């Protein structure tokens, strides 16, 4: 799943297809310097692999 963010960091569109996000940006005449794509599937997998308890514990020492 991909999300399209504008240059202010606001999520504007979410879709399973990267090309659909790009088409949405083109529809609103956003060029590639005014948006970024984020692959949520890879991002959420990275979060699942992070042990937050250990991270917090290391910061408390």
MILOFI-187919 format. One line per field, with one value per atom (N, C-alpha, C, CB): residue number from 1; residue in three letters; atom name; x negated, y, z. Coordinates in Angstrom, 2 decimals. Each point is the difference from the previous one (the first is absolute). Glycine has a CB too. Layout:
<nodes>
num	(NUM, ...)
residuo	(ALA, ...)
atomo	(CA, ...)
px	(X, ...)
py	(Y, ...)
pz	(Z, ...)
</nodes>
This chain:
<nodes>
num	(1, 1, 1, 1, 2, 2, 2, 2, 3, 3, 3, 3, 4, 4, 4, 4, 5, 5, 5, 5, 6, 6, 6, 6, 7, 7, 7, 7, 8, 8, 8, 8, 9, 9, 9, 9, 10, 10, 10, 10, 11, 11, 11, 11, 12, 12, 12, 12, 13, 13, 13, 13, 14, 14, 14, 14, 15, 15, 15, 15, 16, 16, 16, 16, 17, 17, 17, 17, 18, 18, 18, 18, 19, 19, 19, 19, 20, 20, 20, 20, 21, 21, 21, 21, 22, 22, 22, 22, 23, 23, 23, 23, 24, 24, 24, 24, 25, 25, 25, 25, 26, 26, 26, 26, 27, 27, 27, 27, 28, 28, 28, 28, 29, 29, 29, 29, 30, 30, 30, 30, 31, 31, 31, 31, 32, 32, 32, 32, 33, 33, 33, 33, 34, 34, 34, 34, 35, 35, 35, 35, 36, 36, 36, 36, 37, 37, 37, 37, 38, 38, 38, 38, 39, 39, 39, 39, 40, 40, 40, 40, 41, 41, 41, 41, 42, 42, 42, 42, 43, 43, 43, 43, 44, 44, 44, 44, 45, 45, 45, 45, 46, 46, 46, 46, 47, 47, 47, 47, 48, 48, 48, 48, 49, 49, 49, 49, 50, 50, 50, 50, 51, 51, 51, 51, 52, 52, 52, 52, 53, 53, 53, 53, 54, 54, 54, 54, 55, 55, 55, 55, 56, 56, 56, 56, 57, 57, 57, 57, 58, 58, 58, 58, 59, 59, 59, 59, 60, 60, 60, 60, 61, 61, 61, 61)
residuo	(UNK, UNK, UNK, UNK, UNK, UNK, UNK, UNK, UNK, UNK, UNK, UNK, UNK, UNK, UNK, UNK, UNK, UNK, UNK, UNK, UNK, UNK, UNK, UNK, UNK, UNK, UNK, UNK, UNK, UNK, UNK, UNK, UNK, UNK, UNK, UNK, UNK, UNK, UNK, UNK, UNK, UNK, UNK, UNK, UNK, UNK, UNK, UNK, UNK, UNK, UNK, UNK, UNK, UNK, UNK, UNK, UNK, UNK, UNK, UNK, UNK, UNK, UNK, UNK, UNK, UNK, UNK, UNK, UNK, UNK, UNK, UNK, UNK, UNK, UNK, UNK, UNK, UNK, UNK, UNK, UNK, UNK, UNK, UNK, UNK, UNK, UNK, UNK, UNK, UNK, UNK, UNK, UNK, UNK, UNK, UNK, UNK, UNK, UNK, UNK, UNK, UNK, UNK, UNK, UNK, UNK, UNK, UNK, UNK, UNK, UNK, UNK, UNK, UNK, UNK, UNK, UNK, UNK, UNK, UNK, UNK, UNK, UNK, UNK, UNK, UNK, UNK, UNK, UNK, UNK, UNK, UNK, UNK, UNK, UNK, UNK, UNK, UNK, UNK, UNK, UNK, UNK, UNK, UNK, UNK, UNK, UNK, UNK, UNK, UNK, UNK, UNK, UNK, UNK, UNK, UNK, UNK, UNK, UNK, UNK, UNK, UNK, UNK, UNK, UNK, UNK, UNK, UNK, UNK, UNK, UNK, UNK, UNK, UNK, UNK, UNK, UNK, UNK, UNK, UNK, UNK, UNK, UNK, UNK, UNK, UNK, UNK, UNK, UNK, UNK, UNK, UNK, UNK, UNK, UNK, UNK, UNK, UNK, UNK, UNK, UNK, UNK, UNK, UNK, UNK, UNK, UNK, UNK, UNK, UNK, UNK, UNK, UNK, UNK, UNK, UNK, UNK, UNK, UNK, UNK, UNK, UNK, UNK, UNK, UNK, UNK, UNK, UNK, UNK, UNK, UNK, UNK, UNK, UNK, UNK, UNK, UNK, UNK, UNK, UNK, UNK, UNK, UNK, UNK)
atomo	(N, CA, C, CB, N, CA, C, CB, N, CA, C, CB, N, CA, C, CB, N, CA, C, CB, N, CA, C, CB, N, CA, C, CB, N, CA, C, CB, N, CA, C, CB, N, CA, C, CB, N, CA, C, CB, N, CA, C, CB, N, CA, C, CB, N, CA, C, CB, N, CA, C, CB, N, CA, C, CB, N, CA, C, CB, N, CA, C, CB, N, CA, C, CB, N, CA, C, CB, N, CA, C, CB, N, CA, C, CB, N, CA, C, CB, N, CA, C, CB, N, CA, C, CB, N, CA, C, CB, N, CA, C, CB, N, CA, C, CB, N, CA, C, CB, N, CA, C, CB, N, CA, C, CB, N, CA, C, CB, N, CA, C, CB, N, CA, C, CB, N, CA, C, CB, N, CA, C, CB, N, CA, C, CB, N, CA, C, CB, N, CA, C, CB, N, CA, C, CB, N, CA, C, CB, N, CA, C, CB, N, CA, C, CB, N, CA, C, CB, N, CA, C, CB, N, CA, C, CB, N, CA, C, CB, N, CA, C, CB, N, CA, C, CB, N, CA, C, CB, N, CA, C, CB, N, CA, C, CB, N, CA, C, CB, N, CA, C, CB, N, CA, C, CB, N, CA, C, CB, N, CA, C, CB, N, CA, C, CB, N, CA, C, CB, N, CA, C, CB, N, CA, C, CB)
px	(-0.85, 0.85, -0.89, 1.85, -1.48, -0.77, 0.83, -1.29, 0.60, 0.63, -0.72, 0.72, 0.02, -0.56, 0.11, 0.62, -1.75, -0.05, -0.38, -0.61, 1.22, -0.40, -1.20, 2.37, -2.84, -1.22, 0.18, -0.65, 1.91, 0.25, 0.08, 1.20, -1.32, 0.04, 1.40, -2.08, 3.07, 1.38, 0.27, 0.74, -0.18, 0.37, 1.17, -0.82, 0.63, 1.03, 0.70, -1.29, 0.64, 0.58, -0.67, 0.53, 0.24, -0.52, 0.58, -0.23, -0.61, 0.45, -0.94, 1.03, -0.57, -0.83, -1.05, 1.91, -1.66, -0.81, -0.80, 1.69, -3.00, -0.88, 0.37, -1.83, 2.13, 0.33, 1.28, -1.13, 2.08, 1.23, -0.30, 1.32, -2.25, -0.39, -0.65, -0.32, -0.52, -0.66, 1.03, -2.12, 3.09, 1.05, 0.82, 0.10, 0.15, 0.74, -0.79, 1.05, -2.36, -0.84, 0.05, -1.50, 1.43, 0.06, 1.35, -1.63, 2.70, 1.34, 0.06, 0.98, -1.64, 0.00, -1.24, 1.32, -2.00, -1.16, -1.10, 1.55, -1.77, -1.13, -1.18, 1.52, -2.65, -1.18, -0.78, -0.12, -0.87, -0.67, -0.76, -0.19, -0.02, -0.65, 1.01, -1.73, 3.02, 1.05, 0.71, 0.28, -0.75, 0.61, -1.03, 2.23, -1.90, -0.82, 0.93, -1.87, 1.38, 0.74, -0.60, 0.57, 0.28, -0.47, 0.64, -0.33, -0.48, 0.48, 0.37, -1.43, 2.72, 0.45, -0.27, 1.73, -1.67, -0.24, -1.40, 1.60, -2.60, -1.38, -0.19, -0.80, 1.43, -0.13, 0.58, 0.11, 1.09, 0.62, -0.76, 2.22, -2.82, -0.80, -1.22, 0.77, -1.40, -1.15, 0.42, -1.04, 2.25, 0.48, 0.24, 1.04, -0.51, 0.25, -1.30, 2.06, -3.15, -1.28, -0.74, -0.13, 0.68, -0.63, 0.60, -0.42, -0.43, 0.47, -0.01, -0.87, 2.05, 0.08, -0.38, 1.77, -1.50, -0.36, -1.50, 2.01, -2.79, -1.46, -0.47, -0.20, 0.82, -0.39, 0.24, 0.53, 0.63, 0.30, -0.93, 2.39, -2.67, -0.87, -1.42, 1.39, -1.87, -1.35, -0.05, -0.38, 1.47, 0.02, 0.12, 1.03, -0.53, 0.16, -1.29, 2.35, -3.33, -1.25, -0.86, 0.11)
py	(-1.17, 1.17, 1.23, -1.23, 2.20, 1.23, 1.19, -0.97, 1.95, 1.25, 1.14, -0.96, 1.96, 1.17, 1.19, -0.89, 1.50, 1.16, 1.23, -1.46, 2.61, 1.23, 0.61, 0.39, 0.76, 0.58, 0.48, 0.66, -0.51, 0.34, -1.23, 2.03, -3.22, -1.23, -0.53, 0.72, -0.19, -0.45, -1.17, 2.33, -3.40, -1.16, 0.36, -1.58, 1.43, 0.38, -1.19, 2.04, -3.20, -1.12, -1.28, 1.49, -2.56, -1.33, -0.98, 0.56, -1.45, -0.98, -1.19, 1.80, -2.94, -1.19, 0.15, -1.38, 2.24, 0.10, 1.30, -1.40, 1.28, 1.16, 0.91, -1.35, 0.75, 0.80, 0.81, -1.72, 1.19, 0.73, 1.24, -2.14, 2.03, 1.16, 1.07, -1.49, 1.05, 0.94, 0.66, -1.37, 0.60, 0.56, 1.03, -2.15, 1.88, 0.95, 1.31, -1.92, 1.82, 1.20, 0.78, -1.16, 0.46, 0.67, 0.68, -1.68, 1.04, 0.58, 1.37, -2.30, 2.44, 1.27, 0.84, -1.09, 0.71, 0.74, 0.18, 1.18, -2.23, -0.02, -0.61, -0.18, 0.88, -0.62, -0.72, 1.77, -2.54, -0.87, 0.75, -1.65, 2.94, 0.77, 0.45, 0.76, -0.97, 0.43, -1.14, 1.97, -3.20, -1.12, -1.10, 0.56, -1.48, -1.19, -1.20, 1.35, -2.50, -1.24, -0.79, -0.05, -0.61, -0.84, -1.37, 2.01, -3.05, -1.36, -0.45, -0.51, 0.53, -0.33, -1.45, 1.74, -2.64, -1.41, -0.20, -0.67, 1.26, -0.11, 0.77, -0.27, 1.43, 0.83, -0.71, 2.06, -2.63, -0.67, -1.27, 0.94, -1.61, -1.19, 0.39, -1.10, 2.23, 0.48, 0.30, 0.95, -0.36, 0.31, -1.28, 2.10, -3.13, -1.26, -0.64, -0.33, 0.57, -0.59, 0.80, -0.92, 2.06, 0.83, -0.33, 1.83, -2.14, -0.27, 1.31, -2.40, 2.99, 1.31, -0.06, 0.62, -1.74, -0.12, 0.12, -1.44, 0.80, 0.09, 1.40, -2.41, 3.05, 1.35, 0.96, -0.50, 0.40, 0.87, -0.28, 0.12, -1.37, -0.40, 0.55, -2.08, 2.03, 0.51, 1.51, -1.89, 2.58, 1.46, 0.43, 0.17, -1.04, 0.33, -0.14, -0.73, 0.03, -0.22, 1.18, -2.34)
pz	(0.00, 0.00, 0.00, 1.22, -2.00, -0.12, 0.48, -1.92, 2.47, 0.38, -0.68, 2.21, -2.61, -0.66, 0.95, -2.29, 2.61, 0.89, -0.79, 1.95, -1.62, -0.66, 0.72, -0.76, 0.27, 0.58, 1.43, -2.29, 2.75, 1.41, 0.87, -0.75, 0.15, 0.76, 0.26, 1.02, -1.74, 0.19, -0.93, 0.66, -0.10, -0.80, -0.88, 1.78, -3.09, -0.95, -0.64, -0.43, 0.37, -0.74, 0.43, -1.95, 2.08, 0.32, -1.01, 2.49, -3.01, -0.97, 0.01, -1.43, 0.96, -0.11, -1.10, 0.83, -1.79, -1.20, -0.03, -1.20, 1.06, -0.06, -1.17, 1.05, -2.21, -1.18, 0.20, -1.42, 2.18, 0.28, 0.84, -0.12, 1.05, 0.81, -0.88, 2.00, -2.92, -0.90, -0.92, 0.08, -0.58, -0.85, 0.77, -1.30, 2.59, 0.84, 0.13, 1.28, -1.08, 0.09, -1.30, 1.64, -2.75, -1.30, -0.23, -0.90, 1.37, -0.12, 0.65, -0.02, 1.17, 0.71, -0.31, 1.80, -2.88, -0.52, 1.03, -1.53, 2.33, 0.92, -0.72, 2.03, -2.06, -0.59, 1.10, -1.82, 1.43, 0.96, 1.09, -1.82, 1.66, 1.06, 1.06, -1.65, 1.37, 0.93, 0.70, -1.42, 1.22, 0.70, 0.22, -0.99, 1.88, 0.20, 0.17, 1.06, -1.48, 0.15, 1.15, -2.46, 3.21, 1.09, -0.12, 1.50, -1.50, -0.07, 1.41, -2.04, 2.36, 1.35, 0.37, -0.23, -0.74, 0.29, 0.56, -1.83, 1.19, 0.50, 1.30, -2.35, 2.46, 1.20, 1.22, -1.44, 1.29, 1.14, 0.37, -0.67, -0.31, 0.31, 0.83, -2.14, 1.82, 0.77, 1.44, -2.09, 2.25, 1.34, 0.80, -0.87, 0.22, 0.70, 0.46, -1.37, 0.66, 0.35, 1.07, -2.30, 2.69, 1.02, 1.36, -1.69, 2.63, 1.36, 0.76, -0.05, 0.23, 0.64, 1.47, -1.61, 2.28, 1.41, 0.19, 0.38, -1.21, 0.10, -0.33, -0.59, -0.38, -0.38, 1.16, -2.41, 3.04, 1.13, 1.17, -0.74, 0.98, 1.10, -0.21, 0.33, -1.54, -0.29, 0.19, -1.63, 1.32, 0.16, 1.45, -2.24, 3.09, 1.42, 0.80, -0.18, -0.36, 0.75, -0.01, -0.54)
</nodes>
